[in-house]
Amino acid sequence: MGSESPLLESADPFVRGWEYLQAARQLAPVGDVVAISNHIGDRIRICTWIGENICAVNQELLDCLEACHQCFYPAKRPQCHILAVPLASHLRIDALCNILIEPTTILIDVGRIHPPDWLAAVVHEYAHAYLKAPGHDRLFYDVLTHLCLGLGLNTPPLATEALLRHWPPYQPPTDPLAFWLGAPNLVATERGPQ
C-alpha cells in the first residue's frame, strides 16, 4: 500500500489537481478537512501545481512511509495509504491519520512542513496508524520511541500528552500556502538524508 495518486488521468493539470483533491477528500474523516484557498487565482494555481507535481511529492512521502515500515516485522506493519494534501488552515494541524477507514490513510500537509522534516511528520502519524488509535498515551510513546530510534530521530522524553502531540519537533514554514502555490525554493528535492 502506498501513495497511489487518485484520478490523475486528465491531460489538463488543473483538472488533474482538482480531481486529486476531490478524491483525497473522500479519504479524510470529514471532507472539509482537505481545503484550499477561496481566492480563485490561488485555487487555480494550487490545483494546477498539484496536477503537475503531486506524484513526485507523494513518492517522497511513500519513501518516508517505507522507512517507517522497515522498523517493524512485515506482519506488524499497518496497511496504509499516504497522500500530500492541503489541510484546512482553521484546523491548525500539519497531518492526520484516518484510522476509521481501511487501509488507514495518512494525510500530510507538506506546505506546513519543510521538506527535510517530512519524515518527522510521517513518523508521528505512522505511530497512530500502527496503534489504530488516536491520543498520545504510553503506548503511543513506546511506538514513537521505537520509530525514532530506528530512523535516527531524537527520541521523545517520557513526557506529557501535550509534548507528544508535537513530537518529533520541527519548525513550520512561515507561509504554509507557498509550497502549494509552487514557490521555487520549496521543492521536494530539498529533503535531507534519512
C-alpha positions in Angstrom: 0.0 0.0 0.0 1.3 3.4 -0.7 0.5 6.7 -2.2 -1.2 5.8 -5.4 -2.4 9.2 -6.6 -6.1 9.0 -7.2 -7.7 10.0 -10.5 -4.7 11.5 -12.4 -6.0 10.7 -15.8 -6.9 14.1 -17.3 -4.5 15.8 -19.7 -5.2 19.2 -18.1 -3.0 19.8 -14.9 -5.7 21.9 -13.3 -8.4 19.2 -13.8 -5.9 16.5 -12.5 -5.3 18.6 -9.4 -9.0 19.3 -8.8 -9.8 15.6 -9.2 -7.0 14.6 -6.9 -8.3 16.9 -4.2 -11.8 15.6 -4.6 -10.6 12.0 -4.2 -8.4 12.9 -1.2 -11.5 14.4 0.5 -13.1 11.0 0.4 -10.2 9.7 2.5 -10.4 12.3 5.2 -12.5 11.8 8.3 -14.6 14.8 7.2 -14.5 16.2 3.6 -13.8 19.8 4.6 -10.5 18.8 6.3 -8.9 19.0 2.8 -9.2 22.6 1.7 -7.6 25.2 -0.5 -7.9 28.9 -0.7 -11.2 30.5 -1.6 -9.3 33.1 -3.8 -9.9 31.9 -7.4 -6.4 32.8 -8.6 -4.8 30.8 -5.8 -7.2 27.9 -6.3 -6.3 27.7 -10.0 -2.5 27.9 -9.2 -2.8 25.3 -6.4 -4.8 22.8 -8.5 -2.5 23.2 -11.5 0.6 22.8 -9.3 -0.9 19.6 -7.7 -1.8 18.3 -11.2 1.8 18.8 -12.3 3.7 17.7 -9.2 1.7 15.6 -6.8 3.1 12.2 -8.0 6.7 13.3 -7.2 5.6 14.7 -3.8 3.6 11.5 -2.9 6.6 9.4 -3.9 8.7 11.3 -1.3 6.1 10.6 1.3 5.9 7.0 0.3 9.7 6.7 0.8 9.1 8.1 4.4 6.3 5.5 4.9 8.5 2.7 3.7 11.3 3.8 6.1 8.7 3.5 8.9 7.7 0.1 7.7 11.3 -1.1 7.9 11.2 -0.5 11.7 8.8 -3.4 12.1 8.5 -7.0 11.0 6.3 -7.4 7.9 3.4 -9.0 9.8 3.3 -6.0 12.2 3.2 -3.2 9.6 -0.1 -1.4 9.3 -1.7 -1.2 5.9 -1.5 2.4 4.9 -2.0 4.9 2.2 -0.2 8.2 2.4 -1.0 11.4 0.5 0.0 15.0 0.4 -2.9 17.4 0.7 -3.5 21.0 1.8 -5.4 20.8 5.1 -7.9 23.4 6.2 -6.0 26.2 8.0 -8.5 26.6 10.7 -7.7 23.1 12.0 -4.1 24.2 12.8 -2.8 20.7 12.1 0.1 19.6 9.8 -1.1 16.0 9.3 -3.6 13.4 10.3 -4.1 9.7 10.4 -7.6 8.4 9.4 -7.8 5.2 11.3 -11.6 4.9 10.6 -11.0 3.6 7.1 -9.2 0.6 5.7 -6.5 0.8 4.8 -5.5 3.6 7.2 -4.8 6.8 5.4 -2.2 9.4 6.4 -2.7 12.9 5.1 0.3 15.2 5.2 0.1 19.0 4.5 3.5 19.3 3.0 3.1 23.0 2.8 3.1 23.2 6.6 6.3 21.2 7.0 9.7 21.9 5.5 10.7 19.1 3.2 13.6 17.9 5.4 11.0 17.4 8.2 8.5 15.3 6.2 9.9 12.2 7.8 9.2 13.5 11.3 5.5 14.2 10.4 5.1 10.7 8.8 6.7 9.1 11.9 4.2 10.7 14.2 1.2 9.7 12.1 2.6 6.2 11.5 2.6 5.7 15.2 -1.2 6.4 15.2 -1.6 4.0 12.2 0.4 1.3 14.0 -1.8 1.5 17.1 -5.0 2.2 15.2 -5.7 4.7 17.9 -5.9 8.5 18.5 -4.3 10.0 21.5 -0.8 10.3 22.9 -0.6 7.9 25.8 2.2 5.5 26.9 1.6 3.1 24.1 1.9 5.9 21.6 5.1 7.0 23.4 6.5 3.4 23.1 5.8 3.1 19.4 7.0 6.7 18.6 10.3 6.0 20.5 10.8 2.7 18.6 10.3 4.6 15.3 12.6 7.5 16.3 15.4 5.1 17.4 15.0 3.1 14.1 15.2 6.2 11.9 17.8 8.1 13.8 15.5 10.9 15.1 15.6 12.4 18.5 13.6 10.2 20.9 10.8 11.8 22.9 11.3 12.3 26.7 8.9 10.5 28.8 6.5 13.4 28.9 3.0 14.7 28.9 0.5 14.2 26.2 0.9 17.8 25.2 4.6 17.3 24.3 3.9 14.1 22.5 1.3 15.8 20.3 4.2 17.7 18.6 6.9 15.0 18.5 9.2 14.7 16.7 9.6 18.5 16.8 10.2 20.7 13.7 9.9 24.3 12.8 6.9 25.0 10.4 7.3 27.4 7.4 6.1 30.9 7.8 3.8 30.7 4.8 2.1 27.2 4.5 0.4 28.2 1.3 3.7 29.0 -0.5 4.6 25.3 -1.2 1.1 24.6 -2.8 1.5 27.8 -4.9 4.7 26.4 -6.3 7.3 28.5 -4.5 10.5 27.6 -6.3 12.6 27.4 -3.1 10.3 24.8 -1.6 10.7 21.6 -3.6 10.6 18.0 -2.6 14.2 17.5 -3.6 15.3 19.6 -0.6 14.7 16.7 1.7 17.7 15.8 3.8 19.3 12.4 4.3 17.3 9.7 6.0 
